[in-house]
């Protein structure tokens, strides 16, 4: 629902331990019609070991803003928790 455009993303990831890592990323999108937005995210992931070695917990804080928001993409501050199990 958004016109064509360009985008790019830069990510910095740091492995704190074998089980814990963090990631900081910044992305920007420039759409036709002078609409644009950017998003900054900070993620932390903890991967369990032992009997739960396929289980991980992710936490994200994301901030999205724009100078002229595309429809359906308001500025926001988002907190997200994700539990992942790899079968």
C-alpha positions in Angstrom: 0.0 0.0 0.0 3.0 2.3 -0.2 4.6 3.6 -3.4 8.0 2.3 -4.6 11.1 3.7 -3.1 14.5 2.8 -1.6 15.7 1.6 1.8 18.8 0.6 3.7 19.6 -0.9 7.1 22.8 -0.9 9.2 23.2 -3.5 12.0 25.7 -3.9 14.8 25.6 -7.2 16.7 27.7 -8.1 19.7 28.0 -11.6 21.2 28.2 -11.0 24.9 28.5 -14.8 25.7 27.6 -17.9 23.8 24.1 -17.6 25.1 23.5 -13.9 25.1 23.8 -11.3 22.3 22.6 -7.8 21.6 21.9 -6.0 18.3 21.4 -2.4 17.4 20.0 -1.5 14.0 18.9 1.5 12.1 16.8 1.5 8.9 15.5 4.2 6.7 13.0 4.1 3.8 12.4 6.8 1.2 9.1 6.3 -0.7 7.9 8.0 -3.8 5.6 10.9 -3.0 8.0 12.4 -0.4 6.9 10.0 2.3 9.7 8.5 4.4 10.3 6.8 7.7 13.1 5.4 9.8 13.3 2.8 12.6 15.9 2.2 15.3 15.8 -1.1 17.1 17.7 -2.6 20.1 17.4 -6.4 20.6 18.7 -8.7 23.3 18.5 -12.5 22.9 19.1 -15.2 25.5 19.5 -18.8 24.3 18.9 -21.4 26.9 21.2 -24.5 27.2 20.8 -28.1 28.5 17.3 -29.6 28.0 16.0 -26.2 26.7 18.9 -25.7 24.2 16.4 -25.0 21.3 14.6 -22.3 23.3 15.4 -18.6 23.2 13.9 -15.4 24.5 14.1 -12.2 22.5 13.4 -8.6 23.8 13.1 -5.6 21.4 12.7 -1.9 21.9 12.0 -0.2 18.6 11.4 3.5 17.7 9.8 4.4 14.4 9.4 8.0 13.2 8.8 9.9 10.0 8.7 13.4 8.6 5.7 12.6 6.5 4.2 9.2 7.5 2.9 6.8 5.0 -0.7 5.8 5.7 -0.8 3.1 8.4 2.7 3.7 9.7 2.4 6.1 12.6 5.4 7.1 14.8 5.7 4.6 17.6 7.7 3.3 20.5 7.4 -0.5 20.6 8.3 -3.1 23.1 8.2 -6.7 21.9 8.9 -10.0 23.5 9.3 -13.2 21.5 9.8 -16.8 22.6 11.3 -19.0 19.9 11.7 -22.8 19.9 13.6 -24.4 17.0 12.3 -27.8 16.2 
